[in-house]
Amino acid sequence: MAFVSLLIKRIGGIIPKPSIISTQFAQSGTSAKDVNSEHDDVKSCNEDSPVPDMENPFQKERRLCILCKMNITPDYKNPKLLSQFVSMYTGKIYGRHITGLCKVRQAQVEKEIEKSQNAGLMPYYLKDPAFMQDPQLFNPDTPFRNHPY
């Protein structure tokens, strides 16, 4: 089929369309309308064109953060949850590339950790030893995304 369309394009450039129709199809009884409609159909059904309704096959699955998935809103009165997002050695808050949280929840967690520390419910520098044995929501040694720098 592609060969026929290529041949028609090349012949169409050398010889005008009416002469092709008159010389080739005069004896067969095929009308000029039939030949032109066939020629247009060949042009219109391009086999290499993408399917318009097809989704991107290489697109990664959208991952929800753990707080959005469980529908949990961080609160400063829950230091057990908030301590999951703080380093046990330095007391710093883990970044998004480690926690896997979305922007909104990461900002909420940071704000609530600061509130909790100001209220005296969480320590500033070290993680509370009572929460050391809690199961981890994520592994800080294997981040979700590579470090940005």
Secondary structure, DSSP 8 states (H G I E B T S, - for coil): -HHHHHHHHHHHHHS-HHHHHHHHSTTTT--HHHHHHHHHHHHH--TTS--TT---TT-------HHHHTT----TT-HHHHGGGB-TTT--B--HHHH---HHHHHHHHHHHHHHHHHTSS-SSS--GGGTTS--SS-TTS-SS----
